Amino acid sequence: MRQVLLILIVFSFFSCNNSSESNKVLLNRIEALENKLADAYKPGFGDFMGTLQNHHAKLWFAGENENWKLADFEIHEIEETMEDLMKYQADREESKMIEILNPAIESIEDAIEKKDLELFKRSYILLTNACNKCHQATGYEFNRVKVPEISNFSNQDFSTLEYK
């Protein structure tokens, strides 16, 4: 019985010692991963604003051409970018203001669902004004957004000719 007890004690000792080594290895791996995360690319606030501006413009041309599928795609891209902005730039005060756009976005979604061009145009202006109100509230009043007059996307056809 003493031998069994002695074997158990020795086994426990080596197991604990082995576990301690495993813990050190795991802690080193965790530290290395934390260092990699700290150095990982994180989109800046301006990156998100530029993306929003592109989708804002594309949304206009899609709606103006009554390309409701594309308009639906673009409004969802705007929502997705807003979610990413709130996730990756949560520490910025400006990120907390982005929800000011939600009523206008809901109105645009309603216009798209109804395929109502006039409602879409009114809702789009509401969205544009909401963007500018957010810019004013956060000290970026010099960055004014407007309804686009010409497309910067000469490589995209906003019409619905091929799939009507």
C-alpha positions in Angstrom: 0.0 0.0 0.0 2.9 2.3 0.8 4.3 1.7 -2.7 1.0 2.6 -4.3 0.8 5.7 -2.3 4.4 6.6 -3.1 3.8 6.0 -6.8 0.7 8.2 -6.7 2.7 11.0 -5.0 5.5 10.8 -7.5 3.0 10.7 -10.4 1.2 13.7 -9.0 4.4 15.6 -8.6 5.4 14.9 -12.2 1.9 15.7 -13.4 1.9 19.0 -11.7 5.3 19.8 -12.9 4.3 18.9 -16.5 1.1 20.9 -16.1 3.2 23.9 -15.0 5.3 23.6 -18.1 2.2 23.3 -20.3 0.8 26.5 -18.6 4.0 28.3 -19.4 3.8 27.3 -23.0 0.2 28.3 -23.2 0.9 31.7 -21.6 3.7 32.3 -24.0 1.4 31.5 -26.9 -1.3 33.8 -25.5 1.2 36.6 -25.1 2.4 36.2 -28.7 -1.2 36.3 -30.0 -2.0 39.4 -27.9 1.1 41.1 -29.5 -0.1 40.1 -33.0 -3.6 41.5 -32.2 -2.1 44.8 -31.0 -0.2 45.1 -34.3 -3.1 44.0 -36.5 -4.6 46.5 -38.9 -7.7 48.3 -37.6 -9.5 50.5 -40.1 -9.5 54.2 -39.1 -12.5 56.4 -38.7 -11.9 58.1 -42.0 -11.8 54.7 -43.8 -15.3 54.0 -42.6 -16.5 57.5 -43.5 -15.1 57.1 -47.0 -16.8 53.8 -47.4 -20.1 55.4 -46.2 -19.7 58.2 -48.7 -19.2 55.8 -51.6 -22.3 53.8 -50.7 -24.2 57.0 -50.1 -23.5 58.1 -53.6 -24.2 54.6 -55.2 -27.4 54.5 -53.3 -28.5 57.7 -54.9 -27.8 56.6 -58.4 -29.4 53.2 -57.8 -32.6 54.8 -56.5 -32.7 57.5 -59.1 -32.6 54.7 -61.8 -35.2 52.8 -59.8 -32.7 49.9 -59.6 -34.3 48.7 -56.3 -32.2 45.6 -56.0 -29.0 47.7 -56.1 -30.5 50.3 -53.8 -31.4 47.6 -51.3 -27.8 46.3 -51.6 -26.3 49.7 -51.0 -28.5 50.6 -48.0 -27.5 47.3 -46.4 -23.8 48.1 -47.2 -24.3 51.4 -45.3 -25.8 49.6 -42.3 -23.0 47.0 -42.3 -20.4 49.8 -42.4 -22.1 51.5 -39.6 -22.0 48.3 -37.5 -18.3 47.9 -38.3 -17.6 51.5 -37.4 -19.3 51.0 -34.0 -17.4 47.8 -33.5 -13.9 48.9 -34.5 -14.1 52.6 -33.5 -16.3 52.2 -30.4 -13.9 54.4 -28.3 -14.6 57.4 -30.5 -17.4 59.8 -29.4 -18.4 60.2 -33.1 -19.2 56.5 -33.3 -21.9 56.9 -30.7 -23.6 59.6 -32.8 -23.9 57.4 -35.9 -27.3 56.1 -34.8 -28.7 59.5 -35.7 -28.9 58.0 -39.3 -31.3 55.2 -38.3 -34.6 56.9 -38.9 -33.6 58.1 -42.4 -32.2 54.6 -43.2 -35.5 53.0 -42.2 -37.4 55.5 -44.4 -35.1 54.6 -47.3 -35.7 50.9 -46.7 -39.5 51.6 -46.8 -39.2 53.5 -50.0 -37.1 50.7 -51.6 -39.6 48.1 -50.5 -42.5 50.1 -51.9 -40.4 50.9 -55.0 -41.5 54.5 -54.5 -39.1 57.0 -56.2 -40.5 60.1 -54.7 -40.4 58.7 -51.1 -36.9 57.5 -51.9 -35.8 61.0 -52.9 -37.3 62.5 -49.8 -35.8 59.8 -47.6 -32.4 60.2 -49.3 -32.4 64.0 -48.5 -33.3 63.1 -44.9 -30.3 60.8 -44.8 -28.0 63.4 -46.3 -29.2 66.0 -43.8 -28.8 63.5 -40.9 -25.2 63.0 -42.0 -24.6 66.7 -42.0 -26.2 67.1 -38.6 -23.9 64.4 -37.2 -20.9 66.2 -38.7 -22.1 69.4 -37.1 -22.7 67.8 -33.7 -19.2 66.2 -33.7 -17.2 69.2 -34.9 -16.8 68.2 -38.5 -19.3 70.7 -39.9 -16.7 71.5 -42.6 -17.4 68.1 -44.1 -20.8 68.6 -45.8 -22.4 65.8 -47.8 -24.9 66.5 -50.6 -26.9 64.6 -53.2 -24.5 63.7 -55.9 -24.8 65.4 -59.2 -22.6 63.0 -61.3 -21.4 59.5 -60.7 -17.8 59.0 -59.7 -18.3 55.4 -60.7 -17.9 55.4 -64.5 -17.4 51.7 -64.4 -20.8 50.9 -62.9 -24.1 50.8 -64.7 -26.9 51.8 -62.3 -29.7 51.0 -64.8 -31.9 47.9 -64.6 -32.0 47.2 -68.4 -30.6 43.7 -68.3 -32.7 42.2 -65.5 -36.1 43.9 -65.5 
